[in-house]
Each structure stands twice: as C-alpha cells, then as structure tokens.
Amino acid sequence: MSEFAPPSGKTNHLRRRSVGGIELQDDRGRRHTVQIEDLSEADRALAEKFGYKPVFKREFGYLSTFSFAVSISGLFATVSTTFSYPLSAGGASSAVWCWAISGIGCMCIAASVAELVSAYPTSGGLYYTISRLVPRNWVPSISWVVGWLNLLGQVAGVASSEYGSAQLLLSAVALGSGQIETPDGISFNYVPTTGQIIGVMAGLTVLCGLVNSLSTYWMEKVTKSYVIFHVLVLVTCCIALLAKTPREYRHDAGYAFGDVHSTSGWTPVGWAWLFGFLSVSWTMTDYDATAHIAEEISEPEKKAPWAIFLAMLFTYVAGFLFNIVLVFVMGDPDSLDNSLEQPVVQIYYNSLGPAGGVVYTVCAFIILQFVCFTATQSLGRTVFAFSRDRLLPFSNVWIKVNKLTGIPLYAVWLSILCCILINLIGLGSYAAISGVFNVTAIALDWSYCIPIFCKVVFGQFTPGPFNMGKWGYLVNIWACIWTFFVSIIFIMPTEFPATADTMNYAIAFLGLILGFALIYWLAGGRKFYTGPVIEAEVIETEAGDESDASGKEKTRQDKSFG
C-alpha cells in the first residue's frame, strides 16, 4: 500500500525511522503500547496509516470474503422479491434489458468503490475515505453527509430485506395451503396479512441480531458455505424451470426480448419502462458492505476489493441470465398479479407445482436471510465505526466491544431496533414499505458517489493494490452520471396517477434523515465532530538506537483528520 502523507501536509518520516510500537487509546482515554511485532501486517497498517486501534480478529479469508460479498446481493432471493417492478413497468423486455443496461452502471460504481476500499480498508468504508480525498477544511461537513446517507441506506436495506424475507416465508406457507376459487379469481386458502408479515419480520430481525451476536469466528464459518448453496439453488432452479414448465406458460425469444407491456399508468410507456432499473439497483448495491468488515479480513487491501468486484460481476451476469429464464416461463404476466404480490413465487407454483414452488420459495427465504445476516454484520460495524468517530449520539455506548465475543453488541442491537422501527410504518401504509426499497438504492449509491466525485475533482487519491489505472477516471465519471440519472427515476411514483396508496415515499425518508443530520449538525455536531479520529499513535526510534529507551520519541498526530 502507498505511504501515507499526513493531512497537515508535513513530510512523513516513517521510512527513515524504525517503528518500535503502537500506542493505543481505549474508550476511557487510557493509553498502552503494543510492540509492532505483536501485530499482524493488516493491524499495523490500520494503526500506522489510518490511526485506528485494532479491536477485531481477522478471521475472513478469500472464500469467506467473496462469499460475504456475494451474499449482500442475494441474487436469487432479491430478484424474486423485486421482479414485480420491471414486470409492471414494461413487461418482459424491461426485466431483461433494464438489467443489462443498469448492470453496466452498477459495475462502474462497484469498480470505483473497490478502488477506494483497496486504498483505505477500514470499517468506516467510503465515509472514511473523505478524510483522504478532500481538503482538510471540508472533511467534517462532507463526511457528515456521506456518513448519514450510508447509515440510512444500510438500515433501509436490512429493513427491506427482512420485510421481503417475511413475505417469502409466508408465501411458502400460502403455497402449501392450496388454491381456492374466489369471486376475484384463483387465490390461496391462506393469504398473509400486512400485520402478520410485519410480526414475522420483527421475529426474523431479532433472530438476525442473535446470529450477529456470535463471534467473528462463527460468522466466518456461517458465511463461507453460503456462496456454494446460493449457486446450487440458482442453477438447479433455472434447469427445473426450463425443463418442467408446461407449454401454455412458455414464451418465445421474440416475446422475452421484445415485449413491452406496462400496467403502471404512466405515459409514454418508454418512461414507465425505466422503472425496471429499480430491481437491478436494489440487488446490485451495498457494494461497500465488505469494506465495513475490512478490519476482520486478512490482507483487506487485496481481498476486499477483489471480492466486491467479482461478486458484483457474478451478480450482473447470473442475474441477467436468471431474468431471461423467468420471462421465458412466466406465462401471462397479468395472471401473476396474485394475492401474494409475489410474481416469481407464482411462477414457481405454475411451473413446478405446489411442492417445487414451496421448495424454491423456502430456498429464496433462506438466501434472503443470509443477506440479512451479512448486511446486519456490515451495519453493526458501520455503527461502531461512525461512533468511533463521534458521528452518532451516545457514541461512547455503541463503540463498546463485548470481551467474550469480540463483537460491538450494542451497535448490533441498535441496528436491529432501527430496522424493526422503520418497518412498523408498514402497518399504516404498504406504499411506505415500497419507499424503503427505493431509498435503499438512492442513499447507498449517493454515499458512494460523493467520495468518487471527490476523488475525481480534488486529485488527492493514492491508489492501493486494486486500481484501474488510466481507465479509472472514465469509470468514476460514468458511475456518478449513472447514479444521478437513476436517482431521478427512483424518487418518482411507480404508478400513475399517484395517490396516498401509490405514492413513492422514498423522498420523505431521505428528507427526514438529512433533516435530522442537519439539525444535529447545527445543534452541536459541528462543534465536536471533526472527521475520523486518531486512536493509535506510532512510537518511533531513531535507526541504530532502538535499544536506547531515551532515544524513543512519539510522533504525535492530530486527534482527527478534520
């Protein structure tokens, strides 16, 4: 990794001196020295270059890191829960081509994020990079906005995933209950209510909190097997759908790639067709989740960025193929608007029968729970990292790490509480839950593109092992342009005319969290928040005099990069 130049502009003399130890400061302000030979290379870099004391065990290797990155997208399950968006927006062609087009923009964001993570692998993710990418005076205000946007996106992402997980679980129960004839058409004997979905969601979210209370060792073991299970489910489902779907439900290539069928009410249809981008952006997002566990990965500057890039590439290619399979076997799209509001679940039922439908719906549920497990792990580390830098109220509580498990338990359970609370609004309006899905992509992508934009504009970036060289500038620019374009689409109602039941409330969520962040900033945040803090200081000795205690000196760094 490249040598760090202090924000003050002073020359770094680490190359001309031998480092004797790292002085660490705990949450009570007490200091103690750890000899450099007692730290791993990654922990030394964390303390020496980024000013943070190592508190997590580095249990994640190549496979588990890649599996973690893949699990964030949860392709098989997230497509199942968001397929209704392109289907109602523009029909089969929207499902296929929106994925192909939007996926390119998402890959540009993923590559740009991976490049930044390689250079600055800390639990703060892209929020931390602001301290290295912008002029010193701008660090507090910009990192404050990026931090709160990222936090909103992650909370909304976990909350919407848990809601979708509850829908899939109860849909599996409905499939097993059998169908009946009703005045409105064919329905199931059991149809879950919104209250039941939210109740199950709350229970699943608590389960997610319990899993994330385990040590990093067990989380690594759980995560490692995920990618194998996911790929097996995806491949076997595609083969089963293509082999078993009755002829009356099949479509030809002309329909799959060319059908434009909108039920959104928007005109022209070409505008409505663009709402299909939401499914892709909700699936291919949270790129920096792997960065938030960087302090638990060995060689994070290499493994984390490659895991991000390769996981998103897998999601892009496999997702494109999976959508093609679905539109080939989905039958009449109007018949998929069933009482479950889960068109892919209905496809499984129509093509594979009750047993096959239940099996793959349960598989989708398990995969989406894996998404929630890993996303909550990332969210908990984000709360910890932001509290470490005093971005959140009561920061001294959320940074406490449990001695038994080595996990920031308070940060994890604060995350769980926030996710449950944000989903409770579904008791009043189902449209508000759709707004949670929408705001996930908007908030997360903007929290990535602000640092990417700063990298391009200020030119202070020092690349890590993963970098795009001369292509980086073009990829970064397109990532920002694409994010601005799709954000306009994602704040619009997906149905027209808009009513209280069809309104897109994403803009309300966005305004609420940014309004809170502004008030908190004006009320006191600007006085005590100066950017990412320094918890570790390097103790250096002059070369050739390392054994002389009187020759030791401390290189005192500022208490913050701000």
C-alpha positions in Angstrom: 0.0 0.0 0.0 1.1 3.5 -0.7 2.9 5.6 2.0 0.6 7.9 3.9 1.2 11.7 3.8 -0.4 13.3 6.9 -3.3 15.7 6.2 -1.3 18.6 7.7 1.0 18.5 4.8 4.1 17.6 6.8 6.5 15.1 5.5 6.1 11.6 6.8 9.4 10.3 8.2 8.3 6.7 8.8 10.7 5.5 6.1 13.7 6.9 7.8 12.9 5.6 11.2 12.3 2.2 12.7 8.9 1.8 14.4 9.1 0.4 17.9 5.5 0.1 18.8 1.9 1.4 18.5 0.4 3.4 21.3 -3.3 2.6 21.7 -6.0 4.6 23.4 -9.1 2.9 24.8 -12.6 4.3 25.1 -11.8 5.7 28.5 -8.7 7.6 27.3 -6.2 5.2 28.8 -3.1 4.5 26.7 -0.9 1.4 26.4 1.8 0.4 24.0 1.8 -2.7 21.8 5.1 -3.8 20.2 4.9 -3.8 16.4 6.0 -7.5 16.2 2.8 -8.4 18.2 0.6 -7.0 15.4 -0.3 -8.6 12.1 0.6 -6.6 9.0 -3.0 -5.6 8.4 -3.4 -4.4 12.1 -0.1 -2.5 11.8 -1.4 -0.7 8.7 -4.7 0.0 10.5 -2.9 1.7 13.3 0.0 3.3 11.5 -1.7 4.6 8.4 -5.3 5.1 9.5 -5.0 5.9 13.2 -7.4 3.2 14.5 -6.6 0.6 17.1 -7.2 -3.0 16.1 -10.2 -4.4 18.0 -11.4 -7.3 15.7 -9.9 -10.7 15.0 -9.1 -11.1 11.3 -10.9 -14.4 10.6 -12.1 -13.8 6.9 -10.0 -15.3 4.1 -10.5 -15.3 0.3 -13.5 -17.7 0.1 -15.4 -16.3 3.1 -14.8 -12.6 2.0 -16.0 -13.4 -1.6 -19.0 -15.3 -0.1 -19.8 -12.4 2.1 -19.7 -10.0 -0.9 -22.0 -12.3 -2.9 -24.4 -12.7 0.0 -25.0 -9.0 0.1 -26.8 -9.1 -3.2 -28.7 -12.3 -2.5 -29.4 -12.5 -6.2 -31.9 -15.5 -6.3 -34.0 -14.0 -3.5 -33.8 -10.3 -4.3 -34.8 -10.9 -7.9 -37.8 -12.9 -6.5 -38.9 -10.0 -4.3 -38.4 -7.2 -6.8 -39.4 -8.8 -10.2 -42.8 -7.0 -9.9 -41.2 -3.7 -10.6 -39.9 -4.3 -14.2 -42.9 -6.5 -14.9 -45.5 -3.8 -14.2 -43.2 -1.1 -15.7 -42.5 -2.5 -19.1 -43.1 -6.2 -19.2 -40.6 -8.9 -20.3 -38.3 -6.6 -22.2 -37.9 -4.3 -19.1 -36.9 -7.2 -16.9 -34.2 -8.3 -19.4 -32.8 -5.1 -20.9 -33.1 -2.9 -17.8 -30.8 -5.5 -16.1 -28.3 -5.4 -18.9 -28.2 -1.6 -19.1 -28.3 -0.8 -15.4 -25.9 -3.5 -14.6 -23.1 -1.7 -16.6 -23.7 1.5 -14.5 -23.7 -0.6 -11.3 -20.4 -2.3 -12.3 -18.8 1.1 -12.7 -19.9 2.0 -9.2 -18.7 -1.3 -7.9 -15.2 -0.9 -9.5 -14.9 2.6 -8.2 -15.8 1.5 -4.7 -13.4 -1.4 -4.9 -10.6 1.0 -5.9 -11.3 3.2 -2.8 -11.6 0.3 -0.5 -8.2 -1.1 -1.6 -6.6 2.2 -0.8 -8.4 2.8 2.6 -9.6 -0.6 4.1 -11.3 0.5 7.3 -14.7 -0.4 8.9 -15.8 3.2 8.1 -16.0 2.2 4.4 -16.3 5.1 1.9 -17.2 7.5 4.7 -13.6 7.3 6.0 -12.2 8.0 2.5 -13.4 11.5 2.6 -10.7 12.3 5.1 -8.1 11.4 2.4 -9.9 12.8 -0.7 -10.9 16.4 0.1 -9.2 19.5 1.5 -8.9 19.4 5.3 -11.5 22.2 5.9 -14.1 20.3 4.0 -13.7 16.9 5.8 -16.2 17.4 8.6 -19.1 18.6 6.6 -18.8 16.2 3.7 -18.0 13.1 5.7 -21.0 14.0 8.0 -23.4 13.9 5.0 -21.8 10.8 3.5 -22.0 9.0 6.9 -25.7 9.7 7.4 -26.6 8.8 3.9 -24.7 5.5 4.2 -26.4 4.7 7.5 -29.8 5.4 6.1 -29.2 3.2 3.1 -27.9 0.3 5.2 -30.8 0.5 7.7 -33.3 0.7 4.9 -31.5 -2.2 3.1 -31.7 -4.5 6.1 -35.2 -3.5 6.9 -36.5 -4.0 3.3 -34.6 -7.3 3.1 -36.2 -8.6 6.3 -39.6 -7.5 5.1 -39.1 -9.4 1.8 -37.8 -12.4 3.8 -41.0 -12.4 5.8 -43.1 -12.2 2.6 -41.3 -15.2 1.1 -41.7 -17.3 4.2 -45.4 -16.7 4.5 -45.7 -17.1 0.7 -44.3 -20.6 1.1 -47.0 -21.3 3.8 -49.6 -20.0 1.4 -48.4 -22.2 -1.4 -48.7 -25.2 0.9 -52.3 -24.3 1.8 -53.7 -25.0 -1.6 -55.8 -22.9 -4.0 -59.5 -22.0 -4.0 -61.9 -20.2 -6.3 -63.0 -16.7 -5.2 -65.1 -14.0 -6.8 -61.9 -12.2 -7.7 -60.3 -15.4 -9.3 -58.0 -18.1 -8.1 -56.5 -17.5 -4.6 -54.9 -19.5 -1.8 -56.6 -20.8 1.3 -54.2 -18.8 3.4 -53.2 -15.3 2.4 -50.9 -13.4 4.8 -52.0 -10.0 6.1 -49.7 -7.0 6.5 -49.8 -7.3 10.2 -48.7 -11.0 10.0 -45.8 -10.0 7.7 -44.6 -7.3 10.0 -44.9 -9.6 13.0 -42.8 -12.3 11.3 -40.4 -9.6 10.1 -39.8 -8.5 13.6 -39.1 -12.1 14.8 -36.7 -12.7 11.9 -34.9 -9.4 12.6 -34.4 -10.4 16.3 -33.1 -13.8 15.0 -30.7 -11.9 12.8 -29.5 -9.9 15.9 -28.8 -13.2 17.8 -26.8 -14.6 14.9 -24.8 -11.4 14.7 -24.1 -11.6 18.4 -21.8 -14.6 17.7 -18.1 -14.1 17.4 -16.4 -13.3 14.1 -15.0 -16.8 14.1 -18.5 -18.3 13.8 -19.8 -15.6 11.4 -16.9 -16.5 9.1 -17.8 -20.2 9.2 -21.5 -19.5 8.5 -20.7 -17.1 5.7 -18.2 -19.4 3.9 -20.7 -22.0 2.9 -23.3 -19.5 1.6 -22.0 -18.9 -1.9 -22.0 -22.7 -2.7 -25.6 -23.1 -1.6 -26.6 -20.0 -3.5 -25.1 -21.1 -6.8 -26.6 -24.6 -6.5 -30.1 -23.2 -5.8 -29.8 -20.7 -8.7 -28.6 -23.3 -11.3 -31.0 -26.1 -10.3 -34.0 -23.7 -10.3 -33.1 -22.4 -13.8 -32.8 -26.0 -15.1 -36.1 -27.1 -13.4 -38.0 -24.1 -14.8 -36.8 -24.7 -18.3 -37.4 -28.4 -18.2 -40.7 -28.6 -16.2 -42.7 -25.5 -17.3 -45.9 -26.6 -19.1 -46.2 -25.4 -22.7 -49.0 -23.0 -22.0 -46.7 -20.9 -19.8 -43.8 -20.7 -22.2 -42.8 -17.8 -24.4 -40.5 -17.5 -27.4 -37.5 -15.3 -27.8 -39.4 -12.5 -29.6 -41.6 -12.1 -26.6 -38.9 -12.5 -24.0 -36.7 -9.8 -25.5 -39.2 -7.6 -27.2 -42.5 -7.5 -25.3 -43.4 -4.1 -23.9 -46.4 -4.4 -21.5 -46.9 -1.6 -18.9 -49.6 -1.6 -16.3 -48.2 1.4 -14.4 -50.4 4.0 -15.9 -47.5 6.2 -17.0 -47.3 7.6 -20.5 -45.3 7.4 -22.6 -44.6 3.7 -22.0 -40.9 4.4 -22.6 -40.7 6.4 -19.4 -42.6 3.7 -17.4 -40.2 1.1 -18.9 -37.3 2.7 -17.0 -38.7 1.8 -13.6 -37.3 -1.6 -14.3 -34.0 -0.2 -13.2 -35.1 -0.4 -9.6 -34.8 -4.2 -9.4 -31.2 -4.1 -10.6 -30.2 -1.3 -8.3 -31.7 -2.8 -5.2 -30.0 -6.1 -6.0 -26.6 -4.7 -7.1 -26.0 -2.3 -4.2 -24.3 -2.1 -0.8 -21.0 -2.5 -2.6 -19.0 -1.3 0.4 -20.6 -3.8 2.9 -17.4 -5.8 2.5 -15.4 -2.7 3.4 -17.2 -2.5 6.7 -15.7 -5.8 7.8 -12.3 -4.9 6.4 -10.9 -4.9 9.9 -11.9 -8.6 10.2 -10.2 -9.6 6.9 -6.6 -10.6 6.5 -4.9 -8.6 3.7 -8.0 -6.4 3.3 -6.4 -4.1 0.7 -6.3 -7.1 -1.7 -9.1 -9.4 -0.7 -11.9 -6.9 0.0 -11.8 -5.0 -3.4 -11.5 -8.2 -5.5 -14.3 -9.7 -3.5 -16.5 -6.6 -4.2 -15.7 -6.6 -7.9 -16.0 -10.3 -8.6 -19.2 -10.7 -6.5 -20.9 -7.9 -8.4 -19.7 -9.3 -11.7 -21.2 -12.7 -10.8 -24.4 -10.9 -9.8 -24.6 -9.0 -13.0 -24.1 -12.0 -15.4 -26.1 -14.5 -13.4 -28.9 -12.0 -12.8 -29.2 -11.2 -16.5 -29.5 -15.0 -17.3 -31.9 -15.6 -14.4 -34.2 -12.8 -15.6 -34.2 -14.3 -19.1 -35.2 -17.7 -17.8 -38.1 -16.1 -15.7 -39.6 -14.2 -18.7 -39.4 -17.3 -20.9 -41.5 -19.3 -18.4 -43.7 -16.7 -16.7 -46.9 -17.2 -18.8 -49.4 -14.3 -18.9 -48.0 -11.5 -16.8 -51.4 -10.3 -15.8 -52.1 -13.7 -14.1 -49.0 -13.2 -11.9 -50.7 -10.3 -10.1 -51.9 -12.7 -7.4 -53.0 -12.2 -3.8 -49.4 -12.9 -2.6 -48.0 -9.9 -4.6 -45.0 -12.2 -5.4 -45.0 -12.9 -9.1 -41.9 -15.1 -9.0 -43.4 -17.3 -6.3 -46.4 -17.7 -8.6 -44.1 -18.7 -11.5 -42.5 -21.4 -9.3 -46.0 -22.7 -8.4 -47.2 -22.7 -12.0 -44.1 -24.3 -13.5 -43.1 -26.7 -10.7 -46.3 -27.4 -8.9 -47.0 -26.9 -5.1 -44.0 -29.0 -3.9 -41.5 -27.4 -6.2 -42.9 -24.0 -5.6 -42.6 -24.4 -1.8 -39.0 -25.7 -2.1 -37.7 -22.9 -4.1 -39.6 -20.2 -2.2 -38.1 -21.6 1.0 -34.7 -21.5 -0.7 -35.2 -17.9 -1.6 -36.2 -17.2 2.0 -33.0 -18.9 3.3 -30.9 -16.9 0.9 -32.5 -13.6 1.8 -31.9 -14.4 5.5 -28.2 -14.8 4.6 -28.4 -11.4 3.1 -29.8 -10.0 6.3 -27.2 -11.8 8.4 -24.3 -10.3 6.4 -25.9 -6.9 5.9 -26.6 -6.6 9.6 -23.0 -7.6 10.3 -21.9 -4.8 8.0 -24.4 -2.3 9.5 -23.3 -3.1 13.1 -19.6 -2.5 12.1 -20.7 0.8 10.4 -22.5 2.0 13.6 -19.3 1.0 15.5 -17.1 2.9 13.1 -19.2 6.0 13.0 -19.5 6.0 16.8 -15.7 5.7 17.0 -15.5 9.0 15.1 -18.3 10.5 17.2 -20.8 10.8 14.3 -23.7 9.3 16.3 -25.4 10.4 19.5 -24.2 8.4 22.6 -21.2 7.2 20.7 -19.5 6.0 23.8 -22.1 3.3 24.2 -22.1 1.9 20.6 -18.3 1.5 20.5 -18.1 -0.9 23.4 -16.9 -4.3 22.2 -18.0 -7.4 24.1 -15.0 -9.1 25.7 -16.4 -12.6 25.3 -17.4 -12.5 21.6 -15.3 -9.6 20.3 -18.4 -8.0 18.8 -19.8 -4.5 19.3 -23.1 -5.9 20.7 -24.7 -2.5 21.5 -24.1 -1.4 17.9 -25.6 -4.6 16.6 -28.8 -4.3 18.7 -29.2 -0.6 17.9 -29.2 -1.6 14.3 -31.8 -4.3 14.9 -34.1 -1.8 16.7 -33.8 0.7 13.9 -34.7 -1.9 11.3 -37.8 -3.0 13.2 -39.0 0.5 13.8 -38.6 1.6 10.2 -40.7 -1.4 9.1 -43.5 -0.7 11.5 -44.7 2.1 9.2 -46.0 -0.7 7.0 -48.9 -1.1 9.5 -50.1 2.2 8.2 -49.2 2.1 4.5 -47.8 -0.6 2.3 -46.7 2.1 -0.1 -44.3 3.3 2.6 -42.6 -0.1 2.6 -42.0 0.4 -1.2 -40.4 3.7 -0.3 -38.0 1.8 2.0 -36.9 -0.3 -1.0 -36.4 2.8 -3.2 -34.5 4.8 -0.6 -32.0 2.0 -0.1 -30.6 2.3 -3.6 -30.7 6.2 -3.6 -29.0 6.7 -0.2 -26.3 4.0 -0.6 -25.4 5.0 -4.2 -25.1 8.6 -3.2 -22.9 7.7 -0.2 -20.6 6.1 -2.7 -20.7 8.6 -5.5 -19.9 11.6 -3.3 -16.4 10.1 -2.4 -16.0 9.0 -6.0 -16.7 12.5 -7.2 -14.3 14.0 -4.7 -11.6 11.6 -5.9 -12.0 12.9 -9.4 -12.3 16.6 -8.5 -9.6 17.1 -5.9 -7.0 14.6 -7.2 -5.7 13.6 -3.7 -6.2 9.9 -4.2 -3.3 7.5 -3.5 -4.2 4.1 -5.1 -3.9 0.8 -3.4 -3.2 -2.7 -4.9 -6.5 -2.7 -6.8 -6.7 0.2 -9.2 -8.0 0.8 -12.7 -5.1 3.0 -13.8 -5.9 5.3 -16.7 -9.4 3.9 -17.1 -10.3 4.9 -13.5 -11.3 8.5 -14.4 -13.8 7.4 -17.1 -15.3 4.7 -14.9 -15.6 7.1 -12.0 -17.3 9.8 -14.1 -19.8 7.3 -15.5 -20.6 6.0 -12.0 -21.6 9.5 -10.9 -23.6 10.3 -14.0 -25.5 7.0 -13.8 -26.3 7.5 -10.1 -27.7 11.0 -10.8 -29.8 9.6 -13.7 -31.4 6.7 -11.8 -32.0 8.7 -8.7 -34.5 10.9 -10.6 -36.4 7.7 -11.6 -36.3 6.2 -8.1 -38.0 9.2 -6.4 -40.9 9.1 -8.8 -44.1 7.1 -8.1 -44.1 3.8 -10.0 -47.8 4.1 -10.6 -49.8 7.0 -12.1 -51.9 8.8 -11.1 -50.2 8.9 -7.7 -52.4 8.6 -4.6 -51.7 8.1 -0.9 -51.6 4.4 -1.6 -49.3 4.5 -4.6 -47.0 7.4 -3.7 -43.3 6.9 -3.6 -42.2 7.9 0.0 -38.5 7.5 -0.7 -38.1 11.2 -0.8 -39.8 11.5 2.6 -37.3 9.1 4.2 -34.4 10.9 2.5 -35.6 14.3 3.7 -36.2 13.0 7.2 -32.8 11.6 7.8 -31.0 14.5 6.1 -33.1 16.9 8.1 -32.2 15.2 11.3 -28.5 15.2 10.3 -28.7 18.9 9.6 -30.4 19.7 12.9 -27.9 17.5 14.8 -25.0 19.3 13.0 -26.3 22.8 13.8 -27.2 21.8 17.4 -23.7 20.7 18.3 -22.3 18.2 15.8 -20.2 20.9 14.1 -18.6 21.7 17.5 -17.3 18.2 18.4 -17.2 16.4 15.1 -14.0 17.0 13.1 -13.9 13.8 11.0 -12.3 10.4 11.5 -10.4 10.3 14.8 -7.0 9.0 15.8 -6.9 6.2 18.4 -3.4 4.9 17.7 -0.1 6.7 17.6 3.2 5.4 16.2 6.2 5.3 18.6 9.4 5.7 16.6 13.0 5.2 17.4 16.0 6.6 15.5 17.6 3.9 13.4 20.6 2.3 15.1 19.5 3.3 18.5 16.5 1.1 19.0 17.6 -0.3 22.3 18.1 3.0 24.0 14.9 4.0 25.7 15.9 7.6 25.9 16.1 7.6 22.1 12.3 6.9 21.8 10.0 9.6 20.6 6.4 9.8 19.8 5.1 11.0 16.5 2.0 12.8 17.8 -0.7 13.1 15.2 -3.7 15.4 15.3 -6.7 14.0 17.1 -8.6 13.9 13.8 -8.1 14.2 10.1 -10.5 17.1 10.1 
